[in-house]
Amino acid sequence: MKNQIAYITIMRPANLVTSVADVLAGVAISGYFLTTNFDFEHLLPILLLCISTLGLYSGGVIFNDVFDAEKDKKERPGRPIPSAAISRKDAAVFGGICFTIGVVAAAFVNLTSLAFALMILIAALTYDKWSKHLTVLGPINMGICRGLNLLLGVSVFSRSPELWWLVIAIIPIVYIASLTIINRRKEEDKNKNSLYLAAFLYAFVIACILIIANSKGFFLMTILFVIPFYLMIFTPLFKALDNPTGENIDKSVKAGVIALILLNAAWASAFGIWYIALIILLLLPLSLWLSKTFSVN
């Protein structure tokens, strides 16, 4: 039983829920629900994409621990690999299985989904092994993983990527980059510039969502999701700015990761798919509950 819990822990289950929210938001953005019926035939591709993102995200965070095994012995000895709950080799095999499930599930949807799944795999491994150690490219690389995850949901329609897809993907890239900047603040000096930069990027993300919602005529509906999103990310960030301790920064990062669910709900509402926004919102208490037991960052 202890070994099974270790395998669950290394997957960061609270974070996994947010990856499903990405895909559901992407499906809503694609307009899929405007042209299809709620039957098994049309829901199956969505289920496969959810399985795909679970596999890809799990593989990414598992290999992050695999590559950081030596570092974690000193900094996070309680993690599954340094605590010897899972061997480094077994973790790598498990991560490979997760990646395989993610890619195969996407392949059953369409070739566009397969292409995005492969790009997510490459981007995740690139971050885990190399770019996370780089000041600028690290946050961008992490953001690209999330942007591609959103596009994985958009790819539910079998068609070639369009220019506006790139515009949509920029928002999660900016948001995740800001979270990465905050998280790195723990390893920097007392200068608060990085936290102010993250606050600016947060505001940029919110502004973009509201501009898109207004252009599509769903501003009032979207603001209902943006307000709790704003409160969830800025409240702990303001505390970290006032008192930049490691504990306050950890809380800010944790809140920012889980708030991805609210961000995705705002995405769905901005495109007028309010019922999907509500479904995404229902994932929030699940993620919060899991975060009380399992590590988020």
Sequence and secondary structure as in RCSB ss.txt:
>XXXX:A:sequence
MKNQIAYITIMRPANLVTSVADVLAGVAISGYFLTTNFDFEHLLPILLLCISTLGLYSGGVIFNDVFDAEKDKKE
RPGRPIPSAAISRKDAAVFGGICFTIGVVAAAFVNLTSLAFALMILIAALTYDKWSKHLTVLGPINMGICRGLNL
LLGVSVFSRSPELWWLVIAIIPIVYIASLTIINRRKEEDKNKNSLYLAAFLYAFVIACILIIANSKGFFLMTILF
VIPFYLMIFTPLFKALDNPTGENIDKSVKAGVIALILLNAAWASAFGIWYIALIILLLLPLSLWLSKTFSVN
>XXXX:A:secstr
 HHHHHHHHHT HHHHHHHHHHHHHHHHHHTHHHH  SSHHHHHHHHHHHHHHHHHHHHHHHHHHHHTHHHHHHH
 TTSTTTTTSS HHHHHHHHHHHHHHHHHHHHTT HHHHHHHHHHHHHHHHHHHTGGGSTTHHHHHHHHHHHHHH
HHHHTTS S   HHHHHHHHHHHHHHHHHHHHHHGGGS S  HHHHHHHHHHHHHHHHHHHHHHHTT HHHHHHH
HHHHHHHHHHHHHHHHHS  HHHHHHHHHHHHHTHHHHHHHHHHHTT HHHHHHHHTHHHHHHHHHTTS   
